[in-house]
C-alpha cells in the first residue's frame, strides 16, 4: 500500500499533481490493540527496518511514522524512543476504506 494513493490527483496548468492539502491520512484510527517498539541504535534513520520487524515488510514505515507524529524519520527517531505500532488489521482496514486511487 503506497501512501501516495491516499492523495487525490488534481490537474494544475495541464500537469497532474498530488493534492497534499486534501487527503485521508488523518483518518487513521486504531481499533485493535497496538504493540510497542523501543528504537535501537540500528533503527536510527531506518523506519523501514522497524516496519519489517513489526509487519514482515518495509511497506508500512509511513504508517508507523504517521501514528507517532514523526514527520522526518531521519532526524526524529531517537534511541530508546517508544513507538506505537498499529495492528496490521487496522492498517489493512484503513487502506481498504480510505484509499482514493
N, C-alpha and C positions, 0 to 999 in steps of 0.2 A: 504494500500500500504506500504509494508515493504521497507525501504531504502536499505537493502542489495540486493534487486532484481535489482539494477542498477549497480552492480558489476559483471564482468564476473567471471566464475569459472575456475581456472587453476589447473592442476594436477602437484604437486611438490613432487618428491620422493614417488610416489604412493599414495599420500594423496590429496584430493580435498580441495582447499583453495580459498577464495575470492581474486581477483586481485585488490588491493586497488590503484594501480598506474593507471589503465585504467578503467574509469567509466564515466557515463553520468551525474552525479550530477551537474557538472559545466555548463551544457547546459540549466539549468533552466532559463526561460525568463518570464517576466510578460507582458502580452498584455492587460490585463484588469486592471481597476483602483483598487489599493490596499486600504486597510484600515489601520489605525494606532492604536496602543495599547500602553498605558503607563503602565509600570511594577509597580505593587503594592507590598507591603511587603509580602502578602500572596503568591505571584508568585515566590519569590526567590527560586532558585534551582528546580523549577517546570514548565518547558516549556510545559509539558503535560497539565497542567491546562490552560495555555494560548491557546493551541490548542483546548481544549474543549470549552473555551469561544468563540473562533473565528469560529470553524467549527462544534461544537457539538460532536466531537470525539477527543480522545487523540492521534490518529494515526499519525497526521501530525506535531508533535512538531519539528521534524527534518527539515521540510521544512522552518519553521519559523526561526530556527537557521541557516540554510543554507543561506537564503536571507539576514539575518542580520549579517553574518560573525561571528557567535558565535560558537566557537569550543569546549568550555567547559561550558555548561549551568549551571553547579554547582557553578562556580566562576565568570562568565562573566555577568550574569543578575544582574542589579543594580536597586534599587528603583528609579522611575522617568524616567528610560530609555525609549525612544520612539522606538517601534518596528514597522517595516513594516510587515503587514500581507497580503500575496498574496491572490488574489481572488481564491476561490475554483475551478473556471473554469480553471485557469492556472495550478493548482495542478493536476486536472484530465487529462488535455491535456498533461502535462509533463509525467505523468505516462503511459498514453496510447502510446505516441510516443517513449519514450526512455527506457522503461523497457527492460532489457536484458533477464531475465528469469522469 
